[in-house]
C-alpha cells in the first residue's frame, strides 16, 4: 500500500505534468499591445520615439540609476542602437531601430540577454485621430516552452502591458502642451496568433 508521502509525491508529479502539458499547448508566438490617445500632433511625438536618447525621459524601464548605458550607430532613426546593463529589475539588453517612417512608425529589434534571453520585435505606430494622435506600443516574439510555462504561471500580458501603459502615460505627459490634462488608461488590445 502507498504511503501518504508517496501519494503526495504522485499528486505533485501529476500536477506538474498537467501544467507542462497545458503550457505546451499555448501559441508559439505572443503579442502584447497597448495604445493611448495623446493631444499632440504626430510631429511632436515621433521624435521622442525615433531618438533612443529621448527614451530616458519617458521609458518605464529606466529604473536603475547605476545602469550602464551605451548609445551607438546613427543618432536617431534606422541604425540607432541603445545597450544597457543594470540590476535584476532592468537586466541587460540591446535595442536597435530597424525601420523608421517619419511621423508614423518606428520598428525596433529588442535583444534581451539578462534576466533571460529573448529576441523580440517592438513597434510604435503613431496615427493622427482628429485633434489627437493615437500611439500604439506593441511587442511580438517567439514563445518557447519556458516562456509558455512562465506565461501559464504569470500574466505576462498584464505585467509587460502595465509597463507599456506607464511609458505611454509618461510619453503623453511629455508630448502634450496643455498642463493638467487628464490621462485616460491605456487601451488593452488582446490578440492571439
N, C-alpha and C positions, 0 to 999 in steps of 0.2 A: 504494500500500500504506500502511496505517495505521502511524504511528509508535508507539513504546512509550508516549509521553506521551498520545497520542490514545486508545489502548486503556485506559490507566489512567483517563483522564477519563471515558470511556464507562462503565467499571465503576462509578466513583463516582456518576455520574448515575443509573445503573440501580439501584444500592443505595439511593440517596436516594429515588428514585421508589417503590421497593418498600416502604420504611419509611413513606412518606406514604400509600400505598395501604392498608397494614396498619393504620396509625393511624386512617384514615378509617372502617374497619370496626368500630372499638370503639364501645361503647354511648354514647349521648348524655348519660347521667347516670351518677353514681357514688355509692357509699355506702361509708363507712368506719365501722367499729363495733368497739368493744371493751367488755368487761364485766368486773367484778370483784366478788367477794363481800366484804362488809365486816361485821365483827362489831360492829354498832351498829344501833340502831333507825332507821327512815326519818326520824323526827322530829329526830334528831341530825344526819343527813347533809343533808337537804333545805335547811336554812338556809345551808349552806356553798356550795350551788349557786345558790340563789334570790337571794342577795345578791352582786352583782358586786364589791363591795368585798372580800368574803371570798376571792375567787378569787386574790388576790395571795399568799395563804398556801399554795396548792396547784397553781396553774396552771403547766404546763410551759412556757408562753410568756412568763413573766416573766423574761427573760434579759438585759435591758438596764437597768442601774441608772439610766442617764441618760434613759430613755424618758419622754416627756411623757404623762401620764395625765390623763384628764378623766372625771368621773362627772357625769351629769345625769339629769333625769327623776325618776321615783319612787326612793325609797331602796332598794327591793328589789321583786322581782316584776315584773308587767307594767308596762312603761313605763320600767324601769331601763335606763340606757344607759352604756356604757363605751367611750371612744375612746382610742386610743394612737397615738403616732408615735415610732418608735425607729430603731435601727440596721438594717443589712442583715438581721440574724438575725431580727428581730421584725417589721420593716416598719411599715406604718400601716394602721389599720382601725377598725372600729366594730362593736360587738355590742350588741343590744337584746333584752331579754326580751319576747317577743310572747305567750307563754302560760305560765301557772303554775297547776298543780293541786297544792295543798298535800300535801306528803309523798309525791308520786308522779311528777310530770313537770314539766320546765321546757323550753320551746322558745324558741330564740333565732334572730334574723336576724343573720348574720355577713356584713359587707361588708368585703372586703379592698381596699385602694387601692394598696398597695405591698408586696412587690416586683412583684406582678401583681394585676390586678383580678379579683375573684371575688365572687359573691353566693351564699352557701350557707345551709342550714338546719341548725342544731345542736340536738340533742335529748338531754336527760338523762332517763332513766327510773329510778325508784327503786322497787324491789319487795321487800317482805319475803319471806324464804325461811327459815322455821324461826327459828333464833336469829341469823340473819344477814340482810343486805339485799344484794340484787343491784343494782348500779349500772351502767347501760349508758350509754355516751357514743357518740353517732352523729352523723355529718355527711353530708348529702346535698347534691348540687348538679348543675348542668349541666356538661357536659364538652365545650366547643367544640373545634375541630380542634387548636388549640395545646395545650390540656390533654391531648387524646388523644395527641398527639405526645410530650409530656413524659412521659405515663404509659407510653409504649412504651419510652422510654429509661431511666426512673427508676421504681422500685417505690414509687409514691405511697402505696399502702395500707400498706406496711411503714414508710415514712418518717413519715407522719402517725399511723399506728397506734401506733408506738413512743412518740410524744409523748402520745397518749391514755393509753397504759399507764403512762407516767411520772406523768401527772397523777392517774390513778386510784390509783396507789400512794401518792402524797402525800396525796390525799383520805382514803384508808384510814387512814394513819398519824395524820392529824389527827382523824378521827372515832372511832377506836377508843379505848376507855378502858384496855384492858389493855396493859401495857408489854411490848415484845419479841415481840409476835405475829408469826409468820412471814407474809410477803406472797407469796401464790402468783402466778404470772404471769397477766396478764390473758388472758381468753378471746378468741381471734381468731375473728370471725364474718365469713365471706365471703358476700356476696350479690351477685347480678348482676341488673340490672333486666330 
